[in-house]
Amino acid sequence: MQTLHASSPDDYASAVAAHPRLLVDFYKDNCPGCTMLDMSLRKFAAQPDAQGLVLLKVKLEQVGEEFFRGLGLRQTPTLAVFREGAEVARLPGFQSPVQVAAAVGAHL
């Protein structure tokens, strides 16, 4: 699984448009759940289901709280699943590697 980082709303929009199978990790610093989700994503990345997926990390402190609110995000971490540029699932809060794999299997 390839990992990218969005440093602006334009980076986010470009990644969503460019990658047909995309996971987006919306996170912030000093967030225990975000740290735990990051560990889950690393474990998931080692699984065969992660082949061909792109993970886009979007940090609240970098892209801005207004951008997060504009997307309807209410908490960090939130993991969003995109297929062909459309959001098909949103998973708020910590997700285990099994939950991430289940979401990928169901939606991608």
N, C-alpha and C positions, 0 to 999 in steps of 0.2 A: 504494500500500500504506500503510495507516494504521499508525502505531506507537504502542503503549501501553507503560507501565512499571508493573510490579508492585512495590509497596513492602512487601507482606506476603503470607503464604500465602493469605489471604482474597482479595486482589486477583487472585492467580494463578487460584484456583478460579473466581472470578466471570468472568474473561476466558475461561477454557476453556469454561465453560457458555454464555456469551453469543455466542461467535463460531464459526460452523460451519466456517470455513476459517481456521486459525490456525497460524502459525509461532511457536515459542517459542525465544528465544535465551537460554540459560543462560550467564552470563558472570561474570567478576570483573575488578576493577581490576588493573593491572600484569600483564596476560596478553597476550603478543604475538599468540598465535593468536586471541584474542578481538578484538583490534584489527583483524586481517586479516579475520576473519569479518564484522565490522561493515562494512568496506569492500565486501566481496562482497555483503552484503545491500543496501547502498545502490545498487550497480550493478544487482542483480536487481530492485529496486523500480522502476527506470525501464523495465523490460520489460513487454510486454503481459500476460505470464503472472502478473504480480503484482497485476493488477486484482482488486479484491474481497477480497484477502487482508488479514489483520491480523497484524502482528508484535508480539509481546509480549516485552519485554526484562525478564529477571529477573536481578538482580545478587546474587551470593552474599553480599557484604558487607552487603547490605541485608535480605535475607530470612532469612539464617542458614544455616550449614553443615548443621545438623540437618535442615532442610527439604530441602536438596539431597540429602543421604544418604538421606532417606526416600523420595525419588523414584528412588533407585538410580543417581543420577548419579555417575560416577567421574572425570570430567574436565571442565574448561572449555577452550574453548567446547564446548557441545553444542547442537545445533539439533534441536528436536522438531517433528514435523508432527502436527497434530490435525485430525480431520474429525469434525464433529458431536459434539464433546466427548470423543472417544476418540483416544488416541495411536496413530498408524498407522505412524510411522517415527521413528527416533532416529539422528541423524548426529553422532557424536562427532568432535571435532577441527575443524580448519579445513576449510571447504567453499568451493569456487570458485563464482562466479555460475552457471556451467554445471551444477555439481553441485546447487546449490539449485534451479535450474529443473527439473532431471531429477527430483528428489524431489517437487517440487510436481506436475509432470506425471504421475508415477506414482501418487501417493497422493491428490491433490485434483482 
